[in-house]
């Protein structure tokens, strides 16, 4: 076989073959990235979404239903809430005077809107979460806020808001988990009740609330017992959305490390991750076995918008270690 002259130009097919051997297509967003010849999975990040490159597959769900992953505590609390007569009409009246447009105007005026040009890697992570779960891409904002949090609000056109203090302490995979958690609220059809819950959290202890338009409906919601049932459900709904986040990241340790940072804050770099997971298992074991531990955990958590991070990692561990997560991934 005659040798090829080294000065002879390569054919398009040969050039493509060389390019392919030194490139990796992002499993999350599909972007093709050039890599070194000795590249190994995880050695580089995608230039578009900034997530670690790997040739492992990433599953996209075509027909995922919320009941496929809803946490039992979420389903039970929602059933208790819906059993209250007149709950839907009361909550719709509550939200009517705030107006969905007020929510949107507030963040358009005070926060940074994420687009394909503004914070493009965040926008790409949002698209990844939405295409994986099968949700239309909502608007998303980053708000300067020292509180480590994120939330989803609105009803007909929900929006996602990320607090700057949260995303500043998370890496790109953990940020994807947070965004996917919020997209999970949309997929699970939480937004009506969740927006009402966040509004009640803001108003229930504010003395000025009695002076606001709609103060009578606030009193009605509280007197009917809707407020307490609504907030109890909202905390449990977060457990379902942690599962949705896992369905997007497809790595339980991304969820675990996110919870570790929520629990340990800036001290998280000094925390032993495996011992943190064991702490979660111990918490869940005591919660399930001891009525007194369960009582105190429920009482202390009742004033918070989310379950304790240790509680959340324990629930994800149980979902994974009982095989329920693997079963869902195999079916869908």
C-alpha positions as a Markdown table, in Angstrom:
| # | Residue | x | y | z |
|---|---|---|---|---|
| 1 | Unk | 0.0 | 0.0 | 0.0 |
| 2 | Unk | 1.6 | 3.3 | -1.0 |
| 3 | Unk | 2.4 | 5.8 | 1.7 |
| 4 | Unk | 0.5 | 9.1 | 1.7 |
| 5 | Unk | 2.5 | 12.2 | 1.0 |
| 6 | Unk | 2.6 | 14.2 | 4.4 |
| 7 | Unk | 1.9 | 17.3 | 2.4 |
| 8 | Unk | -1.2 | 16.0 | 0.8 |
| 9 | Unk | -4.3 | 17.7 | 2.3 |
| 10 | Unk | -6.6 | 15.4 | 4.3 |
| 11 | Unk | -10.0 | 14.5 | 2.9 |
| 12 | Unk | -13.1 | 15.9 | 4.7 |
| 13 | Unk | -13.8 | 12.3 | 5.9 |
| 14 | Unk | -10.3 | 12.0 | 7.4 |
| 15 | Unk | -10.5 | 15.5 | 9.0 |
| 16 | Unk | -13.8 | 14.5 | 10.6 |
| 17 | Unk | -12.4 | 11.3 | 11.9 |
| 18 | Unk | -9.5 | 13.2 | 13.5 |
| 19 | Unk | -11.8 | 15.7 | 15.0 |
| 20 | Unk | -14.1 | 13.0 | 16.4 |
| 21 | Unk | -11.2 | 11.2 | 18.1 |
| 22 | Unk | -10.4 | 14.4 | 20.0 |
| 23 | Unk | -13.9 | 15.7 | 20.8 |
| 24 | Unk | -16.6 | 14.8 | 23.3 |
| 25 | Unk | -20.3 | 15.7 | 22.9 |
| 26 | Unk | -21.8 | 17.0 | 26.1 |
| 27 | Unk | -24.2 | 14.4 | 27.5 |
| 28 | Unk | -26.4 | 17.2 | 28.9 |
| 29 | Unk | -26.6 | 19.9 | 26.2 |
| 30 | Unk | -25.2 | 18.2 | 23.2 |
| 31 | Unk | -22.4 | 20.7 | 22.5 |
| 32 | Unk | -19.4 | 19.2 | 20.8 |
| 33 | Unk | -16.2 | 20.0 | 22.7 |
| 34 | Unk | -12.6 | 19.6 | 21.7 |
| 35 | Unk | -10.5 | 17.7 | 24.3 |
| 36 | Unk | -6.9 | 16.5 | 24.6 |
| 37 | Unk | -6.0 | 13.1 | 23.1 |
| 38 | Unk | -5.6 | 11.6 | 26.6 |
| 39 | Unk | -8.9 | 12.9 | 27.9 |
| 40 | Unk | -10.8 | 10.9 | 30.5 |
| 41 | Unk | -14.3 | 11.4 | 31.7 |
| 42 | Unk | -14.6 | 14.4 | 34.0 |
| 43 | Unk | -11.2 | 16.0 | 33.0 |
| 44 | Unk | -12.9 | 18.9 | 31.3 |
| 45 | Unk | -16.2 | 20.8 | 31.3 |
| 46 | Unk | -18.5 | 21.7 | 28.4 |
| 47 | Unk | -17.9 | 25.1 | 27.0 |
| 48 | Unk | -21.7 | 25.8 | 26.7 |
| 49 | Unk | -23.3 | 24.5 | 30.0 |
| 50 | Unk | -20.1 | 24.3 | 32.0 |
| 51 | Unk | -21.0 | 20.8 | 33.2 |
| 52 | Unk | -18.4 | 18.0 | 33.4 |
| 53 | Unk | -17.9 | 16.2 | 30.1 |
| 54 | Unk | -18.5 | 12.5 | 29.9 |
| 55 | Unk | -19.4 | 9.9 | 27.3 |
| 56 | Unk | -22.0 | 8.4 | 29.7 |
| 57 | Unk | -25.6 | 8.6 | 28.5 |
| 58 | Unk | -28.0 | 11.1 | 29.8 |
| 59 | Unk | -31.7 | 10.1 | 29.9 |
| 60 | Unk | -34.4 | 12.5 | 28.7 |
| 61 | Unk | -37.9 | 11.6 | 29.7 |
| 62 | Unk | -40.6 | 11.6 | 27.0 |
| 63 | Unk | -43.7 | 10.7 | 29.2 |
| 64 | Unk | -42.7 | 11.3 | 32.8 |
| 65 | Unk | -45.8 | 11.8 | 35.0 |
| 66 | Unk | -45.6 | 13.6 | 38.3 |
| 67 | Unk | -47.0 | 10.5 | 40.1 |
| 68 | Unk | -43.9 | 8.6 | 38.9 |
| 69 | Unk | -41.8 | 10.4 | 41.5 |
| 70 | Unk | -44.0 | 12.3 | 43.9 |
| 71 | Unk | -42.9 | 11.7 | 47.5 |
| 72 | Unk | -45.6 | 9.9 | 49.6 |
| 73 | Unk | -45.5 | 12.6 | 52.3 |
| 74 | Unk | -46.2 | 15.2 | 49.5 |
| 75 | Unk | -49.2 | 13.2 | 48.2 |
| 76 | Unk | -50.6 | 12.7 | 51.8 |
| 77 | Unk | -50.2 | 16.4 | 52.7 |
| 78 | Unk | -51.8 | 17.5 | 49.5 |
| 79 | Unk | -54.8 | 15.2 | 50.0 |
| 80 | Unk | -55.3 | 16.7 | 53.5 |
| 81 | Unk | -55.1 | 20.2 | 52.1 |
| 82 | Unk | -57.6 | 19.5 | 49.3 |
| 83 | Unk | -60.0 | 17.9 | 51.8 |
| 84 | Unk | -60.6 | 21.3 | 53.3 |
| 85 | Unk | -63.9 | 22.7 | 51.8 |
| 86 | Unk | -63.4 | 25.7 | 49.6 |
| 87 | Unk | -59.6 | 25.6 | 49.6 |
| 88 | Unk | -59.1 | 26.1 | 45.8 |
| 89 | Unk | -61.5 | 29.1 | 45.6 |
| 90 | Unk | -60.0 | 30.7 | 48.7 |
| 91 | Unk | -56.4 | 30.4 | 47.4 |
| 92 | Unk | -57.4 | 31.7 | 44.0 |
| 93 | Unk | -59.0 | 34.7 | 45.7 |
| 94 | Unk | -55.8 | 35.2 | 47.8 |
| 95 | Unk | -53.7 | 35.2 | 44.6 |
| 96 | Unk | -56.1 | 37.4 | 42.6 |
| 97 | Unk | -55.3 | 40.6 | 44.5 |
| 98 | Unk | -51.6 | 40.1 | 44.3 |
| 99 | Unk | -51.7 | 39.5 | 40.6 |
| 100 | Unk | -49.3 | 37.3 | 38.7 |
| 101 | Unk | -48.1 | 40.4 | 36.8 |
| 102 | Unk | -47.0 | 42.0 | 40.1 |
| 103 | Unk | -44.6 | 39.0 | 40.7 |
| 104 | Unk | -43.2 | 39.3 | 37.2 |
| 105 | Unk | -42.8 | 43.1 | 37.3 |
| 106 | Unk | -41.1 | 42.9 | 40.7 |
| 107 | Unk | -38.3 | 40.6 | 39.5 |
| 108 | Unk | -38.0 | 42.4 | 36.1 |
| 109 | Unk | -37.3 | 45.5 | 38.1 |
| 110 | Unk | -35.1 | 44.1 | 40.8 |
| 111 | Unk | -33.2 | 41.0 | 39.5 |
| 112 | Unk | -31.2 | 39.9 | 36.5 |
| 113 | Unk | -33.1 | 38.0 | 33.8 |
| 114 | Unk | -31.2 | 34.9 | 32.6 |
| 115 | Unk | -31.2 | 34.5 | 28.8 |
| 116 | Unk | -29.0 | 32.8 | 26.2 |
| 117 | Unk | -26.8 | 35.9 | 26.2 |
| 118 | Unk | -27.1 | 36.9 | 29.9 |
| 119 | Unk | -25.6 | 34.2 | 32.1 |
| 120 | Unk | -25.7 | 31.8 | 29.2 |
| 121 | Unk | -24.5 | 28.8 | 31.2 |
| 122 | Unk | -27.3 | 29.2 | 33.7 |
| 123 | Unk | -29.8 | 29.5 | 30.8 |
| 124 | Unk | -28.4 | 26.3 | 29.3 |
| 125 | Unk | -28.8 | 24.5 | 32.6 |
| 126 | Unk | -32.4 | 25.6 | 32.7 |
| 127 | Unk | -32.9 | 24.2 | 29.2 |
| 128 | Unk | -31.3 | 20.9 | 30.2 |
| 129 | Unk | -33.7 | 20.6 | 33.2 |
| 130 | Unk | -36.7 | 21.4 | 31.1 |
| 131 | Unk | -35.9 | 19.1 | 28.2 |
| 132 | Unk | -35.1 | 16.3 | 30.6 |
| 133 | Unk | -38.4 | 16.5 | 32.5 |
| 134 | Unk | -40.5 | 17.7 | 29.6 |
| 135 | Unk | -41.4 | 21.2 | 30.7 |
| 136 | Unk | -41.7 | 24.5 | 28.7 |
| 137 | Unk | -38.8 | 26.8 | 29.5 |
| 138 | Unk | -39.9 | 29.5 | 32.0 |
| 139 | Unk | -38.2 | 32.8 | 32.7 |
| 140 | Unk | -35.5 | 32.7 | 35.3 |
| 141 | Unk | -33.9 | 35.5 | 37.4 |
| 142 | Unk | -30.9 | 35.9 | 39.7 |
| 143 | Unk | -31.6 | 38.2 | 42.6 |
| 144 | Unk | -29.0 | 39.7 | 44.9 |
| 145 | Unk | -30.0 | 38.2 | 48.2 |
| 146 | Unk | -27.9 | 37.0 | 51.2 |
| 147 | Unk | -30.5 | 34.3 | 52.0 |
| 148 | Unk | -29.4 | 30.9 | 50.6 |
| 149 | Unk | -32.5 | 30.0 | 48.7 |
| 150 | Unk | -34.3 | 29.7 | 45.3 |
| 151 | Unk | -38.0 | 29.6 | 44.6 |
| 152 | Unk | -40.7 | 29.2 | 41.9 |
| 153 | Unk | -43.6 | 31.6 | 41.7 |
| 154 | Unk | -46.6 | 32.5 | 39.5 |
| 155 | Unk | -49.4 | 30.4 | 38.2 |
| 156 | Unk | -50.1 | 30.7 | 34.5 |
| 157 | Unk | -46.6 | 31.8 | 33.7 |
| 158 | Unk | -44.3 | 30.6 | 36.5 |
| 159 | Unk | -40.9 | 32.1 | 37.0 |
| 160 | Unk | -37.8 | 30.7 | 38.8 |
| 161 | Unk | -35.7 | 33.0 | 41.1 |
| 162 | Unk | -32.2 | 32.0 | 42.2 |
| 163 | Unk | -30.6 | 34.0 | 45.1 |
| 164 | Unk | -27.1 | 35.1 | 44.5 |
| 165 | Unk | -25.9 | 33.7 | 47.8 |
| 166 | Unk | -27.0 | 30.2 | 46.8 |
| 167 | Unk | -25.4 | 29.9 | 43.4 |
| 168 | Unk | -22.2 | 31.6 | 44.6 |
| 169 | Unk | -21.4 | 28.7 | 46.9 |
| 170 | Unk | -22.4 | 25.8 | 44.5 |
| 171 | Unk | -20.5 | 24.3 | 41.7 |
| 172 | Unk | -22.1 | 23.8 | 38.2 |
| 173 | Unk | -23.5 | 20.4 | 38.9 |
| 174 | Unk | -25.0 | 21.5 | 42.2 |
| 175 | Unk | -26.4 | 24.6 | 40.4 |
| 176 | Unk | -28.1 | 22.3 | 37.9 |
| 177 | Unk | -29.6 | 20.3 | 40.8 |
| 178 | Unk | -31.1 | 23.5 | 42.3 |
| 179 | Unk | -32.5 | 24.7 | 38.9 |
| 180 | Unk | -33.9 | 21.2 | 38.3 |
| 181 | Unk | -35.5 | 21.2 | 41.7 |
| 182 | Unk | -37.3 | 24.4 | 40.8 |
| 183 | Unk | -38.3 | 23.0 | 37.4 |
| 184 | Unk | -39.7 | 20.0 | 39.3 |
| 185 | Unk | -42.2 | 22.3 | 41.0 |
| 186 | Unk | -43.5 | 23.2 | 37.6 |
| 187 | Unk | -43.6 | 19.7 | 36.3 |
| 188 | Unk | -45.3 | 18.5 | 39.5 |
| 189 | Unk | -48.0 | 21.2 | 39.1 |
| 190 | Unk | -47.1 | 22.7 | 42.5 |
| 191 | Unk | -47.1 | 26.4 | 41.4 |
| 192 | Unk | -50.6 | 27.5 | 42.4 |
| 193 | Unk | -50.4 | 26.1 | 45.9 |
| 194 | Unk | -46.7 | 26.9 | 46.2 |
| 195 | Unk | -47.1 | 30.6 | 45.3 |
| 196 | Unk | -50.0 | 30.8 | 47.8 |
| 197 | Unk | -47.7 | 29.2 | 50.5 |
| 198 | Unk | -44.9 | 31.6 | 49.9 |
| 199 | Unk | -47.3 | 34.5 | 50.0 |
| 200 | Unk | -48.7 | 33.3 | 53.3 |
| 201 | Unk | -45.2 | 32.9 | 54.7 |
| 202 | Unk | -44.6 | 36.6 | 53.9 |
| 203 | Unk | -47.9 | 37.8 | 55.3 |
| 204 | Unk | -49.0 | 35.6 | 58.1 |
| 205 | Unk | -46.9 | 37.2 | 60.8 |
| 206 | Unk | -46.9 | 40.7 | 59.3 |
| 207 | Unk | -49.1 | 43.1 | 61.2 |
| 208 | Unk | -49.3 | 45.4 | 58.2 |
| 209 | Unk | -51.1 | 42.6 | 56.3 |
| 210 | Unk | -54.4 | 43.6 | 57.9 |
| 211 | Unk | -54.1 | 46.9 | 56.0 |
| 212 | Unk | -53.4 | 45.4 | 52.6 |
| 213 | Unk | -56.1 | 44.8 | 49.9 |
| 214 | Unk | -57.5 | 41.3 | 50.4 |
| 215 | Unk | -56.9 | 41.3 | 54.2 |
| 216 | Unk | -60.3 | 39.7 | 54.7 |
| 217 | Unk | -59.3 | 36.7 | 52.5 |
| 218 | Unk | -56.1 | 36.4 | 54.4 |
| 219 | Unk | -58.0 | 36.2 | 57.7 |
| 220 | Unk | -60.4 | 33.6 | 56.0 |
| 221 | Unk | -57.5 | 31.4 | 54.8 |
| 222 | Unk | -56.0 | 31.5 | 58.3 |
| 223 | Unk | -59.3 | 30.8 | 60.1 |
| 224 | Unk | -60.2 | 27.9 | 57.9 |
| 225 | Unk | -57.0 | 26.1 | 58.8 |
| 226 | Unk | -55.8 | 26.4 | 55.2 |
| 227 | Unk | -52.7 | 28.3 | 56.0 |
| 228 | Unk | -51.2 | 25.6 | 58.3 |
| 229 | Unk | -52.2 | 22.8 | 56.0 |
| 230 | Unk | -50.8 | 24.7 | 53.0 |
| 231 | Unk | -47.4 | 25.3 | 54.7 |
| 232 | Unk | -47.2 | 21.7 | 55.9 |
| 233 | Unk | -47.8 | 20.5 | 52.3 |
| 234 | Unk | -45.2 | 23.0 | 50.9 |
| 235 | Unk | -42.4 | 21.6 | 53.0 |
| 236 | Unk | -43.2 | 18.1 | 51.9 |
| 237 | Unk | -43.5 | 19.1 | 48.2 |
| 238 | Unk | -39.8 | 20.0 | 48.4 |
| 239 | Unk | -39.0 | 16.3 | 48.9 |
| 240 | Unk | -40.7 | 15.5 | 45.5 |
| 241 | Unk | -38.6 | 18.1 | 43.8 |
| 242 | Unk | -35.4 | 16.8 | 45.2 |
| 243 | Unk | -36.3 | 13.6 | 43.4 |
| 244 | Unk | -37.0 | 15.6 | 40.2 |
| 245 | Unk | -33.5 | 17.1 | 40.6 |
| 246 | Unk | -32.0 | 13.6 | 40.8 |
| 247 | Unk | -33.9 | 12.6 | 37.6 |
| 248 | Unk | -32.0 | 15.5 | 35.8 |
| 249 | Unk | -28.6 | 15.2 | 37.4 |
| 250 | Unk | -28.8 | 11.4 | 37.3 |
| 251 | Unk | -26.1 | 11.3 | 40.1 |
| 252 | Unk | -27.4 | 11.0 | 43.7 |
| 253 | Unk | -24.1 | 12.4 | 45.0 |
| 254 | Unk | -24.7 | 15.7 | 43.3 |
| 255 | Unk | -27.9 | 16.0 | 45.4 |
| 256 | Unk | -26.0 | 14.8 | 48.5 |
| 257 | Unk | -23.2 | 17.4 | 48.1 |
| 258 | Unk | -25.7 | 20.1 | 47.5 |
| 259 | Unk | -27.5 | 19.3 | 50.8 |
| 260 | Unk | -24.1 | 19.1 | 52.5 |
| 261 | Unk | -23.4 | 22.7 | 51.4 |
| 262 | Unk | -26.9 | 23.8 | 52.5 |
| 263 | Unk | -26.2 | 22.3 | 55.9 |
| 264 | Unk | -22.6 | 23.2 | 56.4 |
| 265 | Unk | -22.4 | 26.5 | 54.4 |
| 266 | Unk | -18.9 | 27.7 | 53.7 |
| 267 | Unk | -17.6 | 25.1 | 56.2 |
| 268 | Unk | -18.6 | 22.3 | 53.8 |
| 269 | Unk | -15.1 | 22.0 | 52.3 |
| 270 | Unk | -14.0 | 20.6 | 55.7 |
| 271 | Unk | -16.8 | 18.1 | 56.0 |
| 272 | Unk | -16.4 | 14.4 | 55.3 |
| 273 | Unk | -19.0 | 13.6 | 52.7 |
| 274 | Unk | -19.4 | 9.9 | 53.6 |
| 275 | Unk | -19.9 | 10.7 | 57.3 |
| 276 | Unk | -22.5 | 13.3 | 56.3 |
| 277 | Unk | -24.4 | 10.6 | 54.4 |
| 278 | Unk | -24.2 | 8.4 | 57.5 |
| 279 | Unk | -25.7 | 11.2 | 59.6 |
| 280 | Unk | -28.6 | 11.3 | 57.2 |
| 281 | Unk | -29.2 | 7.6 | 57.5 |
| 282 | Unk | -29.0 | 7.9 | 61.3 |
| 283 | Unk | -31.5 | 10.7 | 61.3 |
| 284 | Unk | -34.0 | 8.8 | 59.2 |
| 285 | Unk | -33.6 | 5.7 | 61.3 |
| 286 | Unk | -34.3 | 7.6 | 64.5 |
| 287 | Unk | -37.2 | 9.6 | 62.9 |
| 288 | Unk | -38.9 | 6.4 | 61.8 |
| 289 | Unk | -38.3 | 4.5 | 65.1 |
| 290 | Unk | -38.8 | 7.1 | 67.7 |
| 291 | Unk | -42.1 | 9.0 | 68.2 |
| 292 | Unk | -40.4 | 11.6 | 70.3 |
| 293 | Unk | -37.7 | 12.2 | 67.7 |
| 294 | Unk | -40.4 | 12.5 | 65.0 |
| 295 | Unk | -42.4 | 14.9 | 67.2 |
| 296 | Unk | -39.4 | 17.3 | 67.8 |
| 297 | Unk | -38.3 | 17.1 | 64.1 |
| 298 | Unk | -41.7 | 18.0 | 62.9 |
| 299 | Unk | -42.2 | 20.8 | 65.5 |
| 300 | Unk | -38.8 | 22.4 | 64.7 |
| 301 | Unk | -39.3 | 22.1 | 61.0 |
| 302 | Unk | -42.8 | 23.6 | 61.1 |
| 303 | Unk | -41.5 | 27.2 | 60.9 |
| 304 | Unk | -39.3 | 26.6 | 57.9 |
| 305 | Unk | -40.0 | 26.7 | 54.2 |
| 306 | Unk | -38.0 | 23.6 | 53.4 |
| 307 | Unk | -37.3 | 20.4 | 55.3 |
| 308 | Unk | -33.9 | 20.2 | 57.1 |
| 309 | Unk | -31.0 | 19.4 | 54.7 |
| 310 | Unk | -30.1 | 16.3 | 56.6 |
| 311 | Unk | -33.7 | 15.2 | 56.3 |
| 312 | Unk | -33.7 | 15.8 | 52.6 |
| 313 | Unk | -30.5 | 13.9 | 51.9 |
| 314 | Unk | -31.9 | 11.0 | 54.0 |
| 315 | Unk | -35.0 | 10.8 | 51.9 |
| 316 | Unk | -33.0 | 10.8 | 48.6 |
| 317 | Unk | -30.7 | 8.1 | 50.1 |
| 318 | Unk | -33.8 | 6.0 | 50.9 |
| 319 | Unk | -35.3 | 6.5 | 47.4 |
| 320 | Unk | -32.0 | 5.4 | 45.8 |
| 321 | Unk | -31.0 | 2.6 | 48.2 |
| 322 | Unk | -34.5 | 0.9 | 48.0 |
| 323 | Unk | -34.2 | 0.7 | 44.2 |
| 324 | Unk | -37.1 | 3.0 | 43.5 |
| 325 | Unk | -35.0 | 5.5 | 41.6 |
| 326 | Unk | -33.3 | 2.7 | 39.5 |
| 327 | Unk | -36.7 | 1.2 | 38.7 |
| 328 | Unk | -38.1 | 4.5 | 37.4 |
| 329 | Unk | -35.0 | 5.1 | 35.3 |
| 330 | Unk | -35.4 | 1.6 | 33.8 |
| 331 | Unk | -39.1 | 2.0 | 33.0 |
| 332 | Unk | -39.1 | 5.4 | 31.4 |
